[in-house]
Amino acid sequence: MKLEDYKGDKRSKAYKAHKKAVEQFNAKQVGVGDIIAKAAAVTGVETIVKKLFGKDCGCEERQAKVNKFFGKTNIRPLTPEEYIYLDGIIKQPKINPEDQKKLVALFEDVFQKRVKFSCSTCSFMSAIYKPLKKLFDLYEY
């Protein structure tokens, strides 16, 4: 979907609707590495890392690797509160049923996927915990 595909008056409401649809489509077509890079830029982490490690801190290579690993996706970045919550959960030796429910809800929200289990205890670690942990680990600098 491209803006160039529109045939007609670019001052019309139809063009504006088409432009909005193209922007929304393109916004969804980003990789996880792109999302993390945007989050790092907005929060100021990128500036700090570049001051500490120089302009060639490896951020672009890391971003490319993460994009290649996850591919194009609709994954949204973790909020600071979600990151702190996951940090506490990952350090625990066991996850209680209440936290499992919260992690399932977080997974569905972040990965924009509905999860269906035949046995939630059996598939929780591989279907929910490990993808969230991988995403959490991508935020480590």
Buried (B, 14 or more C-beta within 10 A) or exposed (E): EEEEEBEEEEEEEEBEEBEEEBEEEEEEEBBBBBBBBBBBEEEEBBEEBBEEEEEEBEBEEBBEEBBEEBEEBEBBBBEEEBBEBBEEBEEEEEBEEEBBEBBBEBBEEBBEBEBEEEEBEEBBEEBBBEBBBEBBEBBEE
